[in-house]
Amino acid sequence: MNQGIDLQRSFVELLTGAGLPQEVARAFWLPLPMVVILAVVTVAVLLAIWGERKWAADMQQRIGPNIVGMAGFLQGVVDAIKLIVKEDIIPRKADPWLFTIGPILVLIPAFFAYLVVPFGQNLIISDLTIGVFFLVALGSVAPIGALMAGYSSNNKYALLGGLRAAAQSISYEIPLALSVLSVVIMTGSLSTIAVVEAQNTYGMLSWNVFKPIVGQVGFVVFLISALAETERAPFDLPEAESELVQGHHTEYSGMKFALFYLAEYANLVLGSLMATILFLGGWGFFVPVETLAGWLGVDLLNPVFQLFAAFLGIVITVLKSTIFVFLAILARWTLPRVRIDQLLDLGWKFLLPIGLVNLLLTAAFRLAFPGIFGGV
Amino acid sequence: MSTSWGRGEANGGRFTWNEKTLGAAMSLIETRTERMVLNLGPHHPSMHGVMHLVVTMNGENIEDCQPIIGYLHRGIEKMAESRSFIQFLTYANRWDYAATMLQESLTAMAWEKLADVPVPRRAQYIRVIMLELSRISSHLLWLGPFMADLGANTPLFYIFRERELVYDLFEAVTGSRLMHNYHRIGGVAADITYGWVDKCRDFCDYFLPKVDEYETLITNNPIFRRRVEGLGVVSQEEAISWGMSGPMLRASGVQWDLRKVDHYSIYDEVEFDVPWDTRGDVFARYVVRIQEMRESTKIIRQCLDQLPGGSFENLEAQRLLGGPKSEWNAPDYQFISKKPAPNFKLPAGEIYVRVESAKGELGAYLIGDGGQTPWRFKVRPPDFVNLGLIAQMVSGSKLADLMAILGSVDMIMGSVDR
């Protein structure tokens, strides 16, 4: 089932048609997805920041940003410009190398992960066969950056923040991976495309979140651990402003701080997209595309319908993940922060056993009811 | 202060080897960890001003804590010695800038008691209304930052929504929102304004559902409960022997409220309960303060009903109707007994007066020597005394708990340092 729009082939055909050799045309294609990823993620982050400010303002009976752009829409852009032109300070006794590498190491995995996020059948940069594993693996790089930042700042608050970030990421990676693994068991593949496709055979009913018991338990475990992995309130211990001032961000200014900020929201959007892909059927509409084509009375291979389906896929993916972004914002502005020992308790003593049991249950269910749980 | 805040115990500035430190040093060698001395403050987001805590930490655990205060010392007590009452009143506002009316009232009461000046009943009722409004505004300004210390930022915006209305009420009567300068010897500076009683009643009607709203948002939140329950426990004996007062004392199981104990002003003429709790932890203090806001609203409502002369519009109309000989011109219906001269002389003598402030027993020791200015004016700020046990309360807890405990004490550094 690999029909549909293949942008790469069309692009290469277009250029070879204009007289370019095929190798050159392919070389022209190479940077395009990267640029698209950079642009899309940056725009998504700006939107998430704007959404957070507006929603938070609504919750707190304020107006929020309303000067720059329509309803403060461009406030994030202005903030970015301000941060770019701001002086970049490296404390005298800081370790300049680690201090610089830290924020980069936090940001790059967040952007890398978007390589395997599908927005549609072929709307993916690279369909890795180990896509899901790739996502989980990248998640464990960022804490090293946070630790570097915390250690190199030569600041006690930053050090505590970095240590907290490391402890938190390590503890929540395991339940996260376990809940993802149960999805992988149900799918039988590590490819993100395969994960989504397996959920769209019967439309909404085959979404992983609606798989009896294991789907819901895995979903909740995933949501909690993903929220903890993105280090946002109520799990924002590394930068708990009432205790650690700003945690490992404390000594950063200008663009380096902006990298941290960008990474936080890129991770938030990424976590939401992951939840969408793994549990809510990714780009899938409430009914399968074939049924939709049948209702509209058009051929599945009709180019206009293909275009419509691709567009629908993007919109559906964005809408579904917006729900999760909204949930995260809701949690952040409602709940108090948990304490570090309570956080670790929740991870190790509650989510980890539940995740393990869930994984075993999934395997057992797959053997017992292969029709529902994706067995052959 | 000679200090050695090195590794080990910062023991009142002296480093002493005793069994505890020696044992700790032994375990240091075993685990190869070093203690970290963290200077929290004076510039730190949750130090409520300029508190400075030198915290000795072992990982996330607090082993020792040494508070350093005095960064906001302005010598207000000394200033009182060269100022007459009316000159000093503006300073009185500025000890505890969260509950301004209470300090004004205390200062006025000190002068009145020493000089034996009567206060008309209407003036006393107006004062009590203002005091309770001030108590509400102080508790509100405690709740918001306390929740912000725990990491929930939204309640801060909710409390300011209500606090603005208290400001508005103050502004309508005194002309200023924060530093009122409203009390005078023998009464208050001006009568309440036209329509103010209705406005204040509206506020009471509006405010109680909002307190319920806070409770819905905060009280049964599992994260909040786990953060504050059983934390920073002060036993009944400790609370008494450390001289604690106010919500800190009442949360530790002592039903002690100066409004009931001292029978000052007209508090005997209104009915209210003294909220108290026996748990003595941070959560108990939260419960007591939330409940106190409700009780204060109850007091304000009763005072508005029983206000001698009623609302300003009623009083004016009755006076016009009755002419110059009207009974409504009686002393009880005045807002001030007799306007004191600016060079009002304090008689020789000394007196200690105290009021139940939002934070506890707010006392003043006034010595007059027959001149226009006091010979000595000593303030007993409640939060300064309540803060005394902080080192003991936080030792052994986590760094995040320190903020919760410190927040639950409810101190204003302006009042602690004066």
Interface residues (C-beta under 8 A of the other chain):
Chain A: A56 M59 Q60 Q61 R62 K156 Y157 L160 A233 P234 D236 L237 A240 E241 S242 E243 L244 V245 W333 T334 L335 P336 R337 V338 R339 I340 D341 Q342
Chain B: M36 L38 H44 P45 S46 E60 M147 A148 D149 L150 G151 A152 N153 T154 F157 Y158 R161 L217 N221 I223 F224 R226 R227 K398 L399 A400 D401 L402 M403
